[in-house]
Amino acid sequence: MSDHPAIRLRDLTKVYAGGKRALDRITLDIPAGALFGLLGPNGAGKSTLINILAGLVTKTSGTAEVWGFDIDQHPRNAKASIGVVPQELLFDAFFTPFETLELQAGLYGVPKHRRRTMALLEAVHLADKAHAYARTLSGGMKRRLLIAKAMVHAPPILILDEPTAGVDIELRQNLWTLVRGLHARGTTIVLTTHYLEEAEELCERIAIVNHGRLVANAPTRALLAMAREKRVDVTLASDTPGLPALDGIARVERLGPRHFAITYDKQALSAGALLGRLTAAGHEVVDVTTREADLEDVFLDLVRRVPA
């Protein structure tokens, strides 16, 4: 599979009854072995795409392949090649983690001698809770159990749908470590998240969808390079009523009598040139701090470009 994408979509379209177009001719390759981010606002089509791959929603047109298997021609093989970790914490409260994984393995037809129940529980740091009722687990433990549950049949692809939604910072960091570990062992990871800093931190490549359309698909570094705006906060030596209008400046925000936040187009103006123009206009700059645009800036810019 190293020469083929883990997931291959061509003109994938889904139109629900009533005419709602959830996916509009999505064409996308997710490389094997990647840690891939799938981003988009609520209602963008992410969940529909995931559910089509998982066999829970029927596509309207186009093609989709999972690990080389067409989801229409080879549905069993396609489903066996993917594990989905849903956002919702769905468990039978009276099953233990050990029983939950054993039952899931049985549903996938994994023979008893090939099951890795305790190894999976150890991998998600739940071995000491193997025989506790699921209802006694904390929210973070339940999320880790969901990941183990999705891995019982050893799928080469794991989709994590908002895995850190509503968890605290410490647990989020623990889940990040777990995801990195799975990826290091060769699992292709597809991550959907509302936390853009999470995608920026974890993902090598990111696709952004909005209104069912693909609006970006690029390495994370390339997406960050698309951010044209940069901010400089300047402190002047004396109070001033305002700053002069300069080409390349998008906006100026007054933070105090001598403090201004200047947002400018870094492709039209450098920080040095900006400061030079301020000095030439008679303003003595005594302190400067800068802030580079991040993935959130790129995301918002790309999403705004796609009309509903």
C-alpha positions in Angstrom: 0.0 0.0 0.0 3.0 2.4 0.2 2.5 3.4 -3.4 -1.3 3.9 -3.0 -3.3 6.3 -0.8 -4.9 4.9 2.3 -8.2 6.7 1.3 -9.0 7.7 -2.3 -12.1 9.8 -3.1 -13.1 10.8 -6.6 -16.1 13.2 -7.1 -17.7 12.0 -3.9 -21.1 13.5 -3.6 -23.9 13.1 -1.1 -27.4 14.7 -1.5 -29.9 14.0 1.3 -33.6 13.8 0.8 -34.9 17.3 0.5 -32.0 18.4 -1.6 -29.4 19.1 1.1 -26.0 18.7 -0.6 -23.7 17.5 2.2 -20.7 16.6 -0.1 -20.1 18.2 -3.5 -17.7 16.3 -5.7 -14.9 15.8 -3.1 -11.7 14.5 -4.7 -9.0 13.7 -2.2 -6.2 11.3 -1.5 -5.1 10.6 2.1 -1.5 9.1 2.0 -0.9 5.8 3.7 1.0 6.3 6.9 -0.1 9.9 7.2 -1.3 11.8 10.2 -3.9 13.7 8.3 -6.2 16.5 9.5 -9.8 16.9 8.2 -11.1 20.3 9.2 -14.2 22.3 8.6 -16.9 24.3 10.5 -20.1 22.6 11.8 -22.2 21.3 8.9 -19.2 21.3 6.5 -19.7 17.6 5.6 -17.0 16.0 7.7 -19.3 13.6 9.5 -21.1 12.6 6.3 -17.7 11.8 4.7 -16.6 9.7 7.6 -20.0 7.9 7.8 -19.8 7.0 4.0 -16.3 5.5 4.6 -17.6 3.6 7.6 -20.6 2.2 5.6 -23.2 4.0 7.7 -24.3 6.4 4.9 -24.8 5.7 1.2 -23.1 8.0 -1.2 -25.1 9.6 -4.0 -22.3 9.4 -6.6 -18.6 9.3 -7.1 -16.2 6.7 -5.8 -14.4 6.0 -2.5 -11.7 3.5 -1.8 -10.4 2.4 1.6 -7.0 0.7 1.7 -7.5 -0.1 -2.0 -11.0 -1.5 -1.6 -13.9 0.2 -3.3 -16.6 0.6 -0.7 -19.3 -0.6 -3.2 -17.4 -3.5 -4.8 -15.7 -4.7 -1.7 -17.6 -3.3 1.3 -16.5 -6.0 3.8 -12.8 -5.5 3.1 -13.2 -1.7 3.1 -14.9 -1.8 6.5 -12.3 -4.2 7.9 -9.6 -1.7 6.9 -10.9 1.2 8.9 -11.6 1.9 12.6 -13.7 4.9 13.6 -13.6 6.6 17.0 -16.8 8.5 17.3 -17.2 11.8 19.2 -20.0 10.4 21.4 -19.1 8.3 24.4 -21.3 5.2 23.7 -20.9 2.2 26.0 -22.9 -0.5 27.7 -22.5 0.6 31.3 -22.6 -3.0 32.6 -19.7 -4.3 30.4 -16.1 -4.1 31.5 -13.4 -2.7 29.2 -12.2 -6.3 28.7 -15.7 -7.5 27.8 -16.3 -4.5 25.5 -13.2 -5.3 23.5 -13.9 -9.0 23.4 -17.4 -8.4 22.1 -16.2 -5.9 19.5 -13.5 -8.4 18.3 -16.2 -11.1 18.0 -18.4 -8.8 15.9 -15.4 -8.3 13.5 -14.9 -12.1 13.4 -11.5 -12.0 15.0 -10.7 -15.5 16.3 -10.0 -15.8 20.0 -6.4 -16.8 19.5 -5.7 -13.6 17.5 -7.4 -11.2 19.9 -5.2 -8.6 21.5 -7.5 -7.4 24.3 -5.1 -6.9 27.1 -2.4 -5.5 24.8 -4.8 -2.9 23.6 -5.9 -2.0 27.1 -2.2 -1.7 28.0 -1.6 0.5 25.0 -4.3 3.0 26.1 -3.3 2.7 29.8 -6.4 0.9 30.9 -5.0 -2.5 31.9 -5.7 -1.8 35.6 -9.4 -1.1 34.7 -9.8 -4.2 32.5 -12.5 -5.7 34.8 -14.1 -2.6 36.1 -17.6 -1.6 34.9 -17.5 0.9 32.1 -19.9 3.2 34.0 -17.1 3.7 36.6 -14.6 5.1 34.1 -13.8 8.7 33.8 -14.6 10.6 30.6 -10.9 10.4 29.6 -10.8 6.7 30.2 -13.9 6.2 28.1 -12.3 8.1 25.2 -9.2 5.9 25.4 -11.4 2.8 25.5 -13.1 4.0 22.3 -9.7 4.1 20.6 -8.9 0.6 21.8 -12.4 -0.5 20.6 -11.8 0.8 17.1 -8.4 -1.1 17.0 -9.6 -4.6 17.9 -9.5 -5.8 14.3 -6.1 -4.1 13.7 -7.2 -1.7 10.9 -4.5 0.1 9.0 -6.6 3.3 9.1 -8.0 5.0 12.2 -10.4 7.9 12.1 -10.6 10.0 15.2 -13.7 12.2 15.2 -13.2 15.1 17.6 -11.3 12.9 20.1 -10.5 15.7 22.5 -13.9 17.6 22.4 -14.8 18.7 25.9 -11.7 17.3 27.7 -9.3 19.3 29.9 -5.8 20.3 28.7 -3.9 17.5 30.6 -6.1 14.8 29.1 -5.8 16.4 25.6 -2.0 16.2 25.9 -2.3 12.5 27.0 -4.5 11.8 24.0 -2.0 13.5 21.7 0.7 11.3 23.0 -1.4 8.2 22.4 -2.2 9.3 18.8 1.4 10.0 18.1 2.3 6.5 19.4 -0.3 4.8 17.1 1.0 6.8 14.2 4.6 5.9 14.9 3.6 2.2 14.8 2.4 2.6 11.2 -1.3 3.4 11.6 -2.7 6.0 9.2 -4.5 8.5 11.3 -7.3 10.8 10.1 -8.2 13.5 12.7 -11.2 15.8 12.7 -11.0 18.5 15.3 -12.4 21.9 16.1 -9.2 22.8 17.9 -7.0 24.3 15.2 -3.9 24.3 17.4 -4.4 20.5 17.7 -4.3 20.0 14.0 -1.3 22.4 13.7 0.5 20.5 16.4 -0.2 16.9 15.2 -1.0 16.8 11.5 1.5 16.6 8.6 -1.2 17.5 6.1 -4.6 19.1 6.3 -7.7 19.2 4.2 -10.4 21.8 4.8 -14.0 21.4 3.7 -16.8 23.9 3.8 -20.4 23.6 2.5 -19.4 20.1 1.2 -16.6 21.4 -0.9 -12.9 20.9 -0.6 -11.3 24.3 -0.1 -7.7 23.3 0.8 -5.5 20.2 0.8 -1.8 20.8 1.5 1.0 20.1 3.9 0.5 22.0 7.2 3.6 24.1 6.6 2.3 25.1 3.2 -1.1 26.1 4.7 0.6 28.2 7.3 2.7 29.9 4.6 -0.6 31.0 3.0 -1.3 33.3 5.9 -0.6 36.8 4.4 -1.4 38.9 7.5 1.1 39.6 10.3 0.6 41.7 13.4 3.1 44.1 15.0 2.4 45.7 18.3 4.3 48.9 18.7 4.9 51.2 21.7 5.7 54.8 20.8 7.8 57.2 22.9 4.9 59.7 23.2 1.1 59.8 23.1 -0.3 60.2 19.6 -3.9 60.6 18.3 -3.3 58.1 15.5 -1.0 56.6 12.9 -0.6 57.6 9.3 -2.2 55.6 6.5 0.4 53.3 4.9 0.1 51.0 1.9 0.0 47.4 2.9 -1.6 48.0 6.3 -4.9 46.2 6.7 -6.0 47.7 10.0 -4.7 49.5 13.1 -6.1 48.9 16.6 -5.4 51.4 19.3 -4.4 49.6 22.5 -3.5 52.7 24.6 -2.3 56.3 24.3 1.1 55.0 23.0 0.3 51.4 22.0 -1.0 50.2 18.6 -1.6 46.8 17.0 -0.8 47.0 13.3 -2.0 44.2 11.0 -0.3 44.3 7.6 0.1 42.2 4.4 3.5 40.6 4.8 3.7 40.0 1.0 3.4 43.8 0.4 5.3 45.1 3.4 8.1 43.9 5.7 8.2 44.6 9.4 11.4 46.6 8.9 9.8 48.8 6.2 6.8 49.3 8.3 8.9 50.5 11.3 10.9 52.7 8.9 7.8 54.4 7.6 6.6 55.0 11.2 10.0 56.6 12.0 9.9 58.7 8.8 6.4 60.0 9.8 7.9 61.3 13.1 7.0 58.5 15.5 9.7 57.1 17.7 9.2 53.4 18.3 10.5 52.2 21.7 9.2 48.6 21.8 8.0 46.1 19.2 6.4 42.6 19.5 5.2 40.5 16.5 2.7 37.7 16.1 2.8 35.4 13.1 -0.5 34.2 11.6 -1.5 30.7 12.6 -3.7 28.0 11.2 -6.8 29.6 12.6 -6.1 32.7 10.4 -5.7 30.5 7.3 -8.8 28.5 8.2 -11.0 31.5 8.6 -9.7 33.1 5.4 -10.3 29.9 3.3 -13.8 29.3 4.8 -14.9 32.9 4.1 -14.0 32.4 0.4 -16.6 29.6 -0.1 -20.2 31.0 -0.4 -23.1 28.9 1.0 
